[in-house]
Every structure is written in structure tokens, then in C-alpha cells.
Amino acid sequence: MQIHDLAQGTPEWQQYRLEKFGASEAAAMLGISTLVKRNELLHMKATGTAQEFSEWVQKHILDYGHHVEALARPLVEELIGTELYPVTCSDGRLSASCDGLTMAEDVAFEHKQWNQALADAVAGGQLPDEYMPQCQQIMMVTGAGKVVFVCSDGTFDNFVYVWVLSDPVWQARIRAGWAQFEIDLGEYQHVEVLPAPVAAAVQDLPALSIRVDGQLTLNHNLVVFGEKLQSFIKDIDTNPSDDQAFADAEQAIKVMERAEDALGAAEASALGQISTVDDMVRTVASYKELARKTRLMLEKVVKARKETIRVEIQQGGKDKAVAHIAALNTRLGKPYMPAIPVDFAGVMKGKKTVASLRDAVDTELARFKIAANSVADRIQINLGTLRELAAAHTFLFADTASIVLKDADDLTALVKMRIADHEKAELAKAEALRTQIAEEERAKAEAAAAEKVRAEQAEAARVAAEAEAAERARVAADTKRQLDEQAANIAAANKAAAQEAAARATPALVVEQPAPVAEVTPIAAARPAAPASAPTLRLGQIAERLGFSLTADFLASLGFAAAGRERAAVLYHEADFQPMCAALIRHVGAAAQAKAA
């Protein structure tokens, strides 16, 4: 904040106000002032001409306002408990002329003269919108946290106040408003604003006189009147374009009406004096008709032209609004701008003059531009956020045109949430893929292990089968060898017996004594190691295969003890069957040898 040593009302102060954007002008800049129109403020700033006041207004309103403000200041100081100092200060181009500011610069004072409507609102704790921009700009410039707004006549009897606190929404609106105002000021083109037009002085038509003398002689000035009427009509502007031209046209309409009335009255007067004056009647009728047609034509022209100008002003506002949106979309790079409400027709209602129509449309256009600029700024910020946070995830934001309209914080939260959700989903997909791959690998490993087991089992079965076949072959060879040996022994024994019988010289009755039976010792057969599997070969099955019955005790004598029992059945290992056969063969052979001996 910069403080300026200026006294309110001085020429230096006036020049300073023209160069700065004052707090007291903020309402006019926003188009909500009832005292100064926005176009008038633009004109003053652009041309450097301060607002002029009459001597009466200066004395009874402005000077009196400073007087009651000075009277009210001690009352406010007593209210807030500290002194106040008038100060003129600025922050950049924004300025404020405070009616009072505390030394701590935390409380500002703004005073308005007693006004019953304003006083009633303030007494009810409400500050009308027209006064809010000034208080908010004072806080923007001074840094004060609040303003005590007082409406009084300098006495306690008429003294009401309300505390106005800093409002970020209002302050943002004021900053945006001044930014657009500065743009409009740079593009300002002077349009002459005239006071309320008054119809130019029109030389009225001569007084019409028609008099009939006693000899029915007509004395009249119809020729002169007609010439003047036709000349007057010739000079009428039938294409008015501004308030002055409209005023002149409307005045001409009134002259035509008076001409019609005068001609009618003169005609009636003459006819009252003479029964038939054909020439005079025709002349009067023609001039009367001329005046009537001209009047009707002017009325239509004025009405049509006024409507045309209203349409032109309204269309001009629409065209500028469209151009402004196009410029903002160009700035943003794409047509992101939404429809911004604007009501030119509404603000033109009730306006009667061209100047008031233009001011209403220009003010509404400025409001529209401020609102559009605010939206464009928000979109620009949001686009920057998207570029910063979502550069690698643009595919998640196909709805960019709609989400950039959100508040910046909301958009940031939305972007982060979408990216987080996407990354979470991607992690879930990756985890699912890893799980699937792991499951597939596990299945493959199990299949491979199963295949390996099957291969090992098949190999073991093959090796076992080969070993069993080899064992069978060995047992068969051993059995054949034993049988061959037994057969050879029997043959040798038979031969020896035959030779002994032949050697006896004399046959004699010999009573043979039974030779003692040699005890047959079981020949143990070579048996494979006991298998690990359970015994399944029943004793009855062994007998069926051999064709004769066996007992468990007999098999035990051969060296084959029972391997188990299943109820009454005695069980042996299937692998013992071949060794059993070999043992039986050996047992039979041994019995035969013993008998032979």
C-alpha cells in the first residue's frame, strides 16, 4: 500500500482519481451504480474529464457530506475505541480514499450521508450491493480486515452502522471487473453523449386565414401556407439515427397535427360564412390530406427507426459477445468455452433514449466479458493441471471439455482419483496376470513331475519285469539242471542194479528186507527277496495250478512259510510260486533216489 498526501476535492486529488481506479468508482465499473453509468466512467477515464457538478450539488451534497463525515468520525472512534485518520492510498492502479483508517491499518471507516432507505437497510444489518464494491476495494488496497460502514447526519440520533468483512468472492469479481474495464479503456472510442435532446426550434407554419366578405369574395393565404407546408415537409429528416433527430421528427409530427387542425378549423369557418366555395374546399382538402399523410408517414418512420436502432444496438452487443467467446477459445486452443448467460434484451427494457440503450448494452457486455474471462481463466488453470498431472494418462480424460469447467480443487481431486483408480486397476491386472502365469507354471511343473513319476514307475516296472524274467529263466535253468542230474543219477542207479542182478549166479528166493528209508532233507530253493507288496497267492490256488493238494506244513518243510492269512485262507507271495515248483521237483527227485537206493 502506498499513501498519498492528497486532500479530497483538490485539483491534484481530482487528477489522481482520473489516473487510478478508485474504490468509490467500483460500483459504476460493475454497472450497479445508480449515480454513474459505466460508459460515463469510461468516458471520464478515457478523456481525462472529471465529473462536473453544479454549484448547488457541490455545496449541499458534496461539501455537506464531508462536513457530516467529520462530525461522525469521533462517534465512530468512540464506537471502535481507537482513532481514525483520513487517508488516500493505492495498490498498483487500484486506489481508495478512506474516510478513516486506524493506525494499525486493520479497521477502515466509510461514511454515507443520512438516507432513510439506506439507513433502514443498514439498521437491519444489510448493506445494499451498490455500496459493497467500495468497502471491499478499501480492504483490498489497505489490507484492513473489516470496514465499519456508517450512515448518519453526524449525530447520534441519526447514526446506524454495519460491519463489512472481507469477501473473497466480491474481491475476485472486482479484480476481474477492473481488468475488463482496463481492456475496454484501451479500446475506447469516443461516442458523443449529449444531454436529453430537446426538439430544435421549428419555424411554425403561418397562421391560416380564410375570410369571406359580403360579396362572397375569398380572402385567404392558402398559397403561402401551402408553400410553407411543402417546404417544411421537404426539410424533415425521414431517417433519424440519434436522439436529437428523433426529437426533431417527433416535433415535426406535432407541427403536422397542428396544420391538420388549422386547416380543418379554417375550412369549417369558411363554410360557415359561405355555402359553397368549391375551389377553397378542394385546396384546403388537398393541404389537409398532405399534412395528414406526412404526419402518419413520420410517425411510422420514427417508430420503425427506433425499433431498428434498438435491434442494431442489441445485435451489436451479441456480435461482440460472440467475438469475445471466439477470442477466448482461440486463447485456450480449443472451443472449451461454455454458454455464458447474457441478456441484452432484458437490460434494454424501459430504456427510451439511444444513449441509455447503448449504456445498458455496453454494461451488460462488460458483465458478460468479466464472467467469460473468469470461466476462461479457470479453464486455463485446469488445462495446466491436466498437462502437469495427467500427461501420461490423457486417455482417461475424453471428457476434458466438461471437466475443465470444474473448480480447480475439484478438478485436481478428480484427476488424482482417476489416475489412482487406473493405476490400481492396472496393478490388479498385473497381479492377476502374475497369478495366472504362476498357476500355469505350477500346473506345468506338476504335470512334468507327474510325467517324471510315471516315467520312473514305467522304468521301474520295466526293470522289475526284466529282473523277474531273468529270475524265471535262472530258476528254470536250475530246475532243468537239477532234473537232468536226477535223471542221470536214476539211470546210473538202474544200471548198477541191473549189473548186480546179472552178476548173481544162482537165482534164489531172496526175501528183500525193506531198506531203511533215508531221511529226505528239503532242498532249499533259491528264492528272491521277499517282495514289499502284500501276499495274494492262496494255498488252494497253488494246489489248483499243480493238480494235487498241498498243506501249509508240507510247504513249510520245503522252506516256504505262510506269508499271511485272510480269514481261513493261507496266503503266499506270487513270486514264490516258481521257487515252490523247483523245490517240489527236487523233493520228488530226492524221494526217487532214496527209493532206488
C-alpha positions in Angstrom: 0.0 0.0 0.0 1.2 3.5 -0.9 -0.1 6.5 0.9 -0.6 9.8 -1.0 -0.6 13.2 0.6 -3.7 14.5 -1.1 -6.6 16.4 0.2 -10.0 15.3 -1.1 -11.5 17.8 -3.5 -8.3 19.4 -4.6 -7.3 19.5 -8.3 -4.4 17.2 -7.5 -6.8 14.8 -5.9 -9.1 15.0 -8.9 -6.2 14.3 -11.3 -5.1 11.4 -9.2 -8.7 9.9 -9.3 -8.7 10.1 -13.1 -5.4 8.1 -13.3 -6.4 5.5 -10.7 -9.3 3.1 -10.4 -11.0 4.3 -7.2 -13.0 2.4 -4.7 -15.9 4.8 -5.0 -15.9 4.0 -8.7 -16.1 0.3 -8.4 -19.9 0.1 -8.4 -20.1 2.1 -11.6 -17.4 -0.1 -13.1 -19.5 -3.1 -12.3 -22.6 -1.4 -13.7 -24.5 -1.4 -10.4 -24.3 2.3 -9.5 -27.5 4.3 -9.5 -25.4 7.5 -9.9 -22.8 6.9 -12.6 -23.2 4.7 -15.6 -20.3 2.5 -16.7 -20.0 4.2 -20.1 -19.8 7.6 -18.3 -17.0 6.3 -16.2 -15.2 5.0 -19.3 -15.6 8.4 -20.9 -14.2 10.3 -17.9 -11.2 8.0 -17.6 -10.5 7.9 -21.4 -10.9 11.7 -22.0 -9.4 12.8 -18.6 -12.5 14.9 -17.8 -13.7 14.7 -14.3 -17.4 14.6 -13.5 -18.8 18.1 -13.1 -21.3 19.1 -10.5 -23.5 22.2 -10.2 -22.7 24.7 -7.5 -25.8 23.6 -5.6 -24.7 19.9 -5.7 -21.2 20.8 -4.7 -22.3 22.9 -1.7 -25.3 21.0 -0.4 -24.3 17.4 -1.2 -20.6 17.0 -1.6 -19.3 19.7 0.8 -22.1 18.8 3.2 -21.1 15.2 3.0 -17.5 16.0 4.1 -18.9 18.1 6.9 -21.1 15.3 8.4 -18.4 12.8 7.8 -16.1 14.8 10.0 -18.8 15.1 12.7 -19.4 11.3 12.5 -15.7 10.3 12.8 -15.5 11.0 16.6 -18.6 8.9 17.1 -17.1 6.0 15.2 -13.8 6.4 17.2 -15.8 6.1 20.4 -17.5 3.0 18.9 -14.3 1.2 18.0 -12.1 2.6 20.8 -9.3 4.0 18.7 -8.5 7.0 16.5 -9.2 7.2 12.8 -7.2 9.1 10.1 -8.4 10.1 6.6 -6.0 8.7 4.1 -5.7 8.4 0.3 -3.8 5.2 -0.7 -3.2 2.9 -3.6 -2.0 -0.5 -4.6 -0.9 -0.5 -8.2 -3.7 1.1 -10.2 -6.4 0.4 -7.5 -6.9 3.2 -5.1 -9.1 4.1 -2.1 -9.8 7.4 -0.3 -10.7 6.2 3.2 -12.9 8.4 5.4 -10.8 6.9 8.2 -8.2 4.2 8.9 -6.8 3.1 12.2 -3.0 3.4 12.9 -2.8 -0.5 12.9 -4.5 -0.3 9.4 -6.8 -3.2 10.5 -10.1 -1.2 10.5 -11.4 1.3 7.9 -14.3 3.7 8.1 -16.7 4.6 5.3 -19.4 7.2 5.8 -22.5 8.0 3.7 -25.0 10.8 4.3 -28.2 10.0 6.0 -30.7 8.5 3.6 -33.7 6.8 5.0 -33.8 3.8 2.6 -30.1 3.2 3.1 -30.4 3.8 6.9 -33.2 1.2 7.1 -31.1 -1.4 5.3 -28.0 -0.8 7.4 -30.1 -0.8 10.6 -31.3 -4.3 9.5 -27.7 -5.4 9.2 -27.8 -5.4 5.4 -25.5 -3.4 3.0 -27.0 -2.9 -0.4 -24.9 -4.3 -3.3 -24.3 -0.8 -4.7 -22.1 0.0 -1.6 -20.3 -3.3 -1.3 -17.7 -2.8 -4.0 -16.3 0.3 -2.4 -15.9 -1.3 1.0 -14.3 -4.4 -0.5 -11.8 -2.4 -2.6 -10.9 -0.4 0.5 -9.9 -3.6 2.2 -8.1 -4.8 -0.9 -6.0 -1.7 -1.0 -5.4 -1.1 2.7 -5.2 -4.7 3.8 -7.7 -3.9 6.6 -9.8 -6.9 7.7 -13.1 -5.1 8.1 -14.9 -1.8 7.4 -17.3 0.0 9.6 -19.9 1.4 7.2 -21.8 4.3 8.8 -24.9 6.1 7.6 -25.5 9.3 9.6 -26.1 13.0 9.6 -23.2 13.5 12.1 -25.4 13.0 15.2 -26.2 10.1 17.5 -29.9 10.5 16.7 -29.4 9.5 13.1 -26.5 7.1 13.3 -26.6 3.5 12.1 -23.7 1.2 11.1 -22.8 -2.3 9.9 -19.6 -4.2 9.9 -18.4 -5.3 6.5 -15.9 -8.2 6.4 -13.5 -9.2 3.6 -15.3 -11.3 1.0 -13.0 -13.2 -1.5 -15.9 -13.7 -4.0 -16.6 -9.9 -4.1 -12.9 -9.1 -4.4 -12.4 -11.6 -7.2 -15.3 -10.0 -9.0 -13.9 -6.5 -8.5 -10.4 -7.5 -9.8 -11.9 -9.2 -12.9 -14.2 -6.2 -13.4 -11.3 -3.7 -13.4 -9.2 -6.0 -15.7 -12.0 -5.9 -18.3 -12.5 -2.2 -17.7 -8.9 -1.6 -18.5 -9.2 -3.6 -21.7 -12.3 -1.5 -22.6 -10.5 1.7 -21.7 -7.7 0.8 -24.1 -10.2 0.1 -26.9 -12.4 3.1 -26.1 -13.7 5.2 -29.0 -15.5 8.4 -28.1 -19.2 8.4 -28.8 -20.7 11.8 -28.2 -23.1 11.7 -25.3 -25.5 14.6 -25.4 -27.9 15.7 -22.7 -31.5 14.7 -23.1 -32.4 16.1 -26.6 -34.9 18.9 -27.0 -36.5 19.4 -30.3 -34.9 22.1 -32.3 -36.9 25.3 -32.8 -39.1 24.8 -35.8 -40.4 27.7 -37.7 -44.1 27.0 -37.5 -46.4 27.4 -40.4 -48.1 30.8 -40.9 -51.4 31.3 -39.2 -54.1 30.2 -41.7 -56.7 32.8 -42.5 -59.8 32.4 -44.7 -62.3 35.2 -44.7 -65.4 35.6 -46.7 -66.6 39.2 -47.4 -70.2 40.2 -48.1 -69.8 39.7 -51.9 -68.6 36.1 -51.4 -65.1 37.1 -52.3 -62.5 34.7 -50.8 -59.6 36.3 -49.0 -57.1 33.7 -47.9 -53.4 32.9 -47.7 -53.7 29.2 -48.7 -51.0 29.6 -51.4 -48.4 31.0 -48.9 -49.5 28.4 -46.3 -49.1 25.6 -48.8 -45.7 26.7 -49.9 -44.5 26.9 -46.3 -46.1 23.5 -45.6 -44.4 21.8 -48.6 -41.0 23.5 -47.8 -41.3 22.3 -44.2 -42.1 18.7 -45.2 -39.1 18.8 -47.6 -36.7 19.6 -44.8 -37.9 16.8 -42.5 -35.3 14.1 -41.7 -37.1 10.9 -42.5 -34.2 8.7 -41.4 -33.4 9.7 -37.8 -30.5 7.9 -36.2 -29.9 9.6 -32.9 -31.8 11.1 -30.0 -31.7 14.6 -31.5 -33.1 13.5 -34.8 -35.8 11.6 -33.2 -36.8 14.6 -31.1 -36.9 16.8 -34.2 -39.0 14.2 -36.1 -41.5 14.0 -33.2 -41.7 17.8 -33.1 -42.4 17.8 -36.8 -45.2 15.3 -36.2 -46.7 17.8 -33.7 -46.5 20.6 -36.4 -48.3 18.4 -38.9 -51.0 17.7 -36.3 -51.4 21.4 -35.8 -51.5 22.0 -39.6 -54.3 19.4 -39.9 -56.2 21.0 -37.1 -55.7 24.6 -38.5 -56.9 23.5 -42.0 -59.9 21.8 -40.6 -60.8 24.8 -38.5 -60.3 27.3 -41.4 -62.4 25.1 -43.6 -65.2 24.9 -41.1 -65.0 28.7 -40.5 -65.2 29.5 -44.3 -68.0 27.0 -44.8 -69.8 28.7 -42.0 -69.6 32.0 -43.9 -70.4 30.8 -47.4 -72.4 27.8 -48.6 -70.2 26.7 -51.4 -66.6 27.7 -52.2 -65.5 24.8 -54.3 -62.0 25.9 -55.0 -61.2 26.8 -51.5 -62.6 23.5 -50.3 -60.5 21.5 -52.7 -57.4 23.4 -51.8 -58.0 23.0 -48.1 -58.7 19.3 -48.5 -55.5 18.7 -50.5 -53.3 20.5 -48.0 -55.0 18.8 -45.1 -54.5 15.4 -46.7 -50.9 16.3 -47.4 -50.3 17.2 -43.7 -52.1 14.0 -42.6 -50.1 11.7 -44.8 -46.9 13.4 -43.9 -47.7 13.1 -40.2 -48.6 9.4 -40.5 -45.5 8.7 -42.5 -43.3 10.4 -39.9 -45.0 8.5 -37.1 -44.3 5.2 -38.9 -40.7 6.2 -39.7 -39.9 7.3 -36.2 -41.4 4.1 -34.7 -39.6 1.9 -37.3 -36.3 3.7 -37.0 -36.4 3.5 -33.2 -37.0 -0.2 -33.4 -34.3 -0.6 -36.0 -31.8 1.2 -33.8 -32.8 -0.9 -30.8 -32.2 -4.0 -32.9 -28.9 -2.7 -34.2 -27.6 -1.9 -30.7 -28.8 -5.3 -29.4 -27.2 -7.1 -32.3 -24.0 -5.2 -31.9 -23.8 -6.4 -28.3 -24.5 -10.0 -29.5 -21.8 -9.8 -32.2 -19.2 -8.5 -29.7 -20.2 -11.2 -27.2 -19.7 -13.9 -29.9 -16.4 -12.4 -30.9 -15.2 -12.3 -27.3 -16.0 -16.0 -26.8 -14.2 -16.9 -30.1 -11.2 -15.0 -28.9 -11.2 -16.9 -25.6 -11.5 -20.2 -27.4 -8.5 -19.2 -29.6 -6.6 -18.4 -26.4 -7.5 -21.8 -25.0 -6.6 -23.7 -28.1 -10.0 -25.5 -28.5 -13.7 -24.5 -28.2 -13.8 -25.2 -24.4 -15.9 -22.1 -23.5 -19.5 -22.9 -22.4 -22.5 -20.8 -23.0 -22.3 -17.7 -20.8 -25.7 -16.1 -19.9 -26.2 -12.6 -21.3 -29.5 -10.7 -21.5 -29.2 -7.7 -23.8 -33.0 -7.6 -24.4 -33.7 -7.6 -20.7 -31.4 -4.7 -19.9 -32.8 -2.7 -22.8 -36.4 -2.8 -21.4 -37.7 0.5 -20.3 -34.9 2.5 -21.9 -36.2 5.3 -24.1 -33.1 7.1 -25.4 -30.3 5.9 -27.7 -27.7 6.8 -25.0 -29.5 4.8 -22.3 -29.9 1.8 -24.7 -26.2 1.9 -25.6 -25.1 2.2 -21.9 -27.3 -0.7 -20.9 -26.0 -3.0 -23.6 -22.3 -1.9 -23.1 -22.7 -2.5 -19.3 -24.2 -5.9 -19.9 -21.5 -6.7 -22.4 -18.8 -5.8 -19.8 -20.5 -8.0 -17.2 -20.6 -10.8 -19.8 -16.9 -10.4 -20.6 -15.9 -10.4 -17.0 -17.9 -13.6 -16.4 -16.5 -15.2 -19.6 -12.9 -14.2 -18.7 -13.4 -15.8 -15.2 -14.5 -19.0 -16.8 -11.7 -18.9 -19.3 -9.1 -18.3 -16.6 -10.5 -21.3 -14.7 -10.3 -23.5 -17.8 -6.7 -22.3 -18.5 -5.7 -23.2 -14.9 -7.4 -26.6 -15.2 -5.8 -27.3 -18.6 -2.4 -26.6 -17.0 -3.3 -29.0 -14.2 -4.2 -31.7 -16.7 -1.0 -31.2 -18.6 1.0 -31.4 -15.3 -0.7 -34.3 -13.6 -2.2 -36.3 -16.5 0.4 -36.0 -19.3 0.9 -39.8 -19.3 -2.8 -40.6 -18.8 -4.6 -38.4 -21.4 -6.7 -41.4 -22.5 -8.5 -41.2 -19.1 -9.9 -37.7 -19.9 -12.0 -37.9 -23.0 -14.4 -35.6 -21.2 -11.9 -32.8 -20.9 -14.3 -30.2 -22.4 -16.7 -30.7 -19.5 -14.3 -31.3 -16.5 -12.2 -28.2 -17.2 -15.3 -26.2 -16.1 -14.9 -27.5 -12.6 -13.3 -25.6 -9.7 -9.5 -26.0 -9.7 -9.5 -28.0 -6.4 -12.3 -30.3 -7.6 -10.6 -31.0 -10.9 -7.3 -31.7 -9.2 -9.0 -34.2 -6.9 -10.8 -35.8 -9.9 -7.6 -36.1 -11.9 -5.7 -37.7 -9.0 -8.6 -40.1 -8.2 -8.9 -41.3 -11.9 -5.2 -41.8 -12.2 -5.1 -43.6 -8.8 -8.1 -45.8 -9.8 -6.4 -46.6 -13.2 -3.1 -47.5 -11.6 -4.9 -49.6 -9.0 -6.8 -51.4 -11.8 -3.5 -51.9 -13.7 -1.8 -53.3 -10.6 -4.8 -55.7 -10.1 -4.5 -56.8 -13.8 -0.7 -57.3 -13.4 -1.2 -59.2 -10.2 -4.0 -61.3 -11.8 -1.6 -62.0 -14.8 1.2 -62.9 -12.4 -1.1 -65.3 -10.6 -2.3 -66.8 -13.8 1.3 -67.3 -15.1 2.3 -68.8 -11.7 -0.7 -71.1 -11.8 0.1 -72.1 -15.3 3.8 -72.7 -14.3 2.7 -74.7 -11.3 0.4 -76.8 -13.4 3.2 -77.4 -15.9 5.6 -78.3 -13.1 3.0 -80.7 -11.5 2.4 -82.2 -14.9 6.1 -82.6 -15.5 6.6 -84.1 -12.1 3.7 -86.5 -12.7 5.1 -87.4 -16.0 8.5 -88.0 -14.4 6.9 -90.2 -11.8 5.1 -92.1 -14.5 8.3 -92.5 -16.4 10.2 -93.6 -13.3 7.4 -96.0 -12.5 7.4 -97.3 -16.0 11.2 -97.7 -15.9 10.9 -99.4 -12.5 8.2 -101.7 -13.8 10.4 -102.5 -16.9 13.4 -103.2 -14.7 11.3 -105.3 -12.4 9.8 -107.2 -15.3 13.3 -107.8 -16.7 14.6 -108.9 -13.3 11.6 -111.2 -12.9 12.1 -112.6 -16.4 15.8 -113.1 -15.6 14.9 -114.8 -12.3 12.4 -117.1 -14.0 15.0 -118.0 -16.6 17.6 -118.7 -13.9 15.1 -120.8 -11.9 14.1 -122.7 -15.0 17.7 -123.4 -15.9 18.5 -124.5 -12.3 15.4 -126.8 -12.3 16.4 -128.3 -15.7 19.9 -128.9 -14.5 18.7 -130.5 -11.3 16.3 -132.7 -13.2 19.0 -133.6 -15.6 21.3 -134.6 -12.7 18.5 -136.5 -11.0 17.7 -138.3 -14.3 21.4 -139.2 -14.7 21.6 -140.4 -11.2 18.5 -142.6 -11.6 19.9 -144.0 -14.8 23.2 -144.8 -13.2 21.4 -146.4 -10.2 19.3 -148.5 -12.5 22.3 -149.6 -14.5 24.2 -150.6 -11.3 21.1 -152.5 -10.2 20.9 -154.4 -13.5 24.6 -155.3 -13.4 24.2 -156.5 -9.8 21.3 -158.7 -10.8 23.2 -160.2 -13.7 26.2 -161.0 -11.6 24.3 -163.3 -9.4 24.9 -166.8 -10.4 22.1 -168.7 -9.0 18.9 -167.2 -8.7 17.5 -167.7 -5.3 14.5 -166.7 -3.4 15.5 -163.7 -1.7 13.4 -162.0 0.8 14.2 -158.5 0.5 14.2 -156.5 3.6 13.0 -153.1 3.2 15.9 -150.8 3.0 15.8 -148.1 5.5 14.3 -145.0 4.1 16.8 -142.3 4.0 15.6 -139.1 5.5 15.0 -136.6 2.7 16.4 -133.3 3.6 14.4 -130.5 1.9 16.4 -128.7 -0.7 16.0 -125.0 -0.3 15.3 -123.3 -3.5 16.8 -120.1 -4.4 14.2 -117.5 -3.6 14.0 -113.9 -4.5 14.0 -111.4 -1.7 10.5 -111.1 -0.1 8.6 -108.5 -2.1 7.3 -105.4 -0.4 3.8 -105.9 -1.7 1.2 -107.9 0.3 0.8 -111.7 -0.3 -2.1 -112.6 -2.6 -1.5 -116.3 -3.6 -3.8 -118.7 -1.8 -2.8 -122.3 -0.9 -5.8 -123.6 -2.8 -4.7 -121.7 -5.9 -1.2 -123.4 -5.7 -2.9 -126.8 -5.5 -5.1 -126.0 -8.4 -2.1 -125.0 -10.5 -0.1 -128.2 -9.5 -3.1 -130.6 -9.8 -2.8 -132.0 -6.3 -3.3 -130.9 -2.8 -0.7 -129.4 -0.5 -0.6 -128.5 3.1 0.9 -125.4 4.7 3.0 -127.7 6.8 4.4 -129.5 3.8 5.3 -126.2 2.1 6.9 -125.0 5.3 9.0 -128.2 5.3 10.2 -127.1 1.8 11.1 -123.8 3.2 8.1 -121.8 2.3 6.4 -120.5 5.4 3.0 -118.8 5.1 3.3 -115.1 4.4 -0.2 -114.2 5.8 -3.7 -115.2 6.3 -7.1 -113.9 5.1 -9.7 -115.5 7.3 -9.2 -119.3 6.8 -7.1 -118.8 3.6 -3.3 -119.2 3.9 -1.5 -116.6 1.7 1.9 -116.7 -0.1 3.7 -114.3 -2.4 3.1 -114.7 -6.1 6.8 -114.5 -6.6 7.3 -117.7 -4.5 5.3 -119.9 -6.9 8.3 -120.8 -9.3 10.7 -121.5 -6.4 7.9 -123.7 -4.9 7.8 -125.7 -8.1 11.6 -126.1 -8.2 11.5 -127.3 -4.5 8.8 -129.8 -5.3 10.9 -131.2 -8.2 13.9 -131.5 -6.0 11.8 -133.2 -3.3 10.4 -135.7 -5.9 13.9 -136.4 -7.3 15.3 -137.0 -3.8 12.4 -139.4 -3.0 13.1 -141.3 -6.2 16.8 -141.6 -5.4 16.1 -142.8 -1.9 13.7 -145.4 -3.2 16.2 -146.6 -5.7 18.8 -146.9 -3.0 
